């Protein structure tokens, strides 16, 4: 996995796992790879994945069955989508509008680009 300098690695791994949940790679009550398995997959120290799993568990995205591993929590995909939508609407969209104003990009131009992409 290629990591960026902008966010801590454990949060980037958490984003990846959330993406995998949203894409259906892991569904509710599915077991996700163990700490060691995931660490090997993304080529990081197991302690980083432990931090990732602790973070996701605190957000109620995954849960631990002692001795069996970590599993996707019920409603995890809904919670992830709701939080990402909130972040987009309150943080990313205002930044986009500001850039559009600065660059004099109209909504019509944006619509045309959107329509072209979704044909």
C-alpha positions in Angstrom: 0.0 0.0 0.0 1.3 3.4 -0.9 1.0 5.8 2.0 0.7 9.6 1.9 2.4 12.0 4.3 -0.9 13.9 5.0 -2.5 11.4 7.5 -1.1 8.9 10.0 -0.7 5.5 8.5 -3.2 3.8 10.8 -5.9 6.2 9.6 -5.0 5.5 6.0 -5.4 1.8 6.7 -8.7 2.4 8.4 -9.9 4.3 5.3 -8.9 1.3 3.2 -10.8 -1.1 5.4 -13.8 1.2 5.3 -13.6 1.3 1.5 -13.5 -2.5 1.5 -16.6 -2.6 3.6 -18.4 -0.1 1.4 -17.4 -2.1 -1.7 -18.7 -5.3 -0.2 -15.3 -7.0 0.2 -16.3 -7.5 3.9 -20.0 -7.6 4.8 -21.7 -7.4 8.2 -20.5 -10.2 10.5 -17.7 -11.2 8.1 -14.4 -11.9 9.7 -11.7 -9.5 8.5 -8.0 -10.6 8.2 -6.1 -10.8 11.5 -3.8 -8.1 12.7 -0.8 -10.1 11.4 -2.5 -10.9 8.1 -3.5 -7.3 7.4 0.0 -6.1 8.5 1.5 -8.4 5.9 -1.0 -7.3 3.2 -0.2 -3.6 3.6 3.4 -4.1 4.6 3.4 -2.3 8.0 4.2 -3.2 11.6 1.5 -5.2 13.3 1.3 -2.6 16.0 0.1 -0.1 13.4 -2.7 -2.5 12.5 -3.6 -3.0 16.1 -4.0 0.8 16.4 -6.1 0.8 13.2 -8.4 -2.0 14.6 -8.7 -0.2 18.0 -9.7 3.0 16.1 -12.3 1.1 14.0 -13.6 -0.7 17.0 -14.1 2.7 18.8 -16.1 3.9 15.8 -18.2 0.7 16.0 -17.1 -0.3 12.5 -15.6 -3.7 13.7 -15.9 -5.7 16.8 -13.7 -8.4 18.4 -14.8 -12.0 19.2 -12.2 -13.1 21.7 -10.1 -15.9 20.2 -11.8 -15.7 16.8 -10.7 -12.3 15.5 -12.3 -9.1 14.3 -15.6 -8.9 12.4 -17.6 -6.2 10.6 -20.2 -4.7 12.9 -23.9 -4.5 12.0 -24.7 -1.2 10.3 -21.0 -0.5 9.6 -21.4 0.4 5.9 -24.3 2.8 6.8 -22.2 4.5 9.6 -19.2 4.8 7.2 -21.3 6.3 4.4 -23.1 8.7 6.8 -19.8 10.0 8.2 -18.2 10.3 4.8 -21.2 12.2 3.5 -21.1 14.6 6.5 -17.4 15.2 5.9 -17.9 15.8 2.2 -20.8 18.3 2.8 -19.2 20.2 5.7 -15.5 20.2 4.8 -14.8 19.2 1.2 -17.7 20.8 -0.6 -17.1 24.3 0.8 -13.4 24.0 -0.2 -14.5 23.0 -3.7 -16.9 26.0 -3.9 -14.1 28.3 -2.9 -11.8 26.9 -5.6 -14.5 27.2 -8.2 -15.0 30.8 -7.2 -11.3 31.5 -7.4 -11.0 29.8 -10.8 -14.3 31.2 -12.1 -15.6 27.7 -12.8 -19.4 27.7 -13.3 -21.9 25.0 -12.2 -22.7 24.5 -15.9 -19.0 23.6 -16.6 -19.0 21.3 -13.6 -22.3 19.7 -14.8 -20.8 19.1 -18.2 -17.7 17.5 -16.8 -19.9 15.3 -14.5 -22.2 14.3 -17.3 -19.2 13.4 -19.5 -17.7 11.2 -16.8 -21.0 9.4 -16.1 -22.0 8.5 -19.7 
